[in-house]
Amino acid sequence: MTQGMMKAVLLHGYGDVDQLSYEDAPVPQPAAGELLVKTIAVSINPIDFKLRRGDLKGRMPLKFPAILGRDLSGEVAALGDGVAGFKVGDPVFGLVNRSYAEYVVCKPEDLARIPDNVDPIEAAALPLVLLTGSQVIELGVRPSRGETVLVTGAVGGVGRTAIHVAKQHGARVIAGVRASQKAEAATLGADAIVALDDEAEIDGLPELDAVADMVGHQAIDRIL
């Protein structure tokens, strides 16, 4: 079991990045049913800066000093009692809490092994994006085979995932992008591509069964 101190990024109050400090913190210890991961890489998501600024303090208040961060890749450093399916040294990635630190306590169900052909640093950018995109389709849209689904923000990470998962479920998928992104969108495997900043192309949309919206605001207003 790893003891002692580690480096972590601590948030000392709501505000700008000057509230963040790279400093020493105690290494957390896994309880029964938990494991400890030595961090290789983390990524930054909108949820992180929204929490830092205090945008979400009404729903998700922080206790300071706080450690932010959701995405992580690393190696299993220690196992709590009763943990099965992992061993010390396993390369893992997942959607966790308090990942801006050298060591992070996680639950086994929040982690997966990093595939052999995926770089551990790149793996740290995947969990939140992949889970969000798949949950939008599988828990939100729930498309039936043959239904037509428009995915807005299609060239973003969440949009790319949503297209892939919707196609797996047999949907006909339209990628909604900016006109300048149409060439890039052609590589995504969608059945059609629509420029959402072109009123004529929006007017030409077929009848849709669902919209998986990753943009919001004016784009979704125009579509509706």
Salt bridges, closest charged atoms under 4 A:
ASP16 OD1 - ARG52 NH1 3.69
GLU23 OE1 - HIS12 NE2 2.82
ASP24 OD1 - LYS7 NZ 3.07
ASP55 OD2 - ARG53 NH2 2.57
ASP90 OD1 - LYS87 NZ 2.94
ASP90 OD2 - ARG113 NH2 3.25
GLU138 OE2 - HIS169 NE2 3.07
GLU184 OE2 - ARG160 NH2 2.56
ASP191 OD2 - LYS167 NZ 2.85
GLU199 OE2 - ARG222 NE 3.63
GLU201 OE2 - LYS182 NZ 3.04
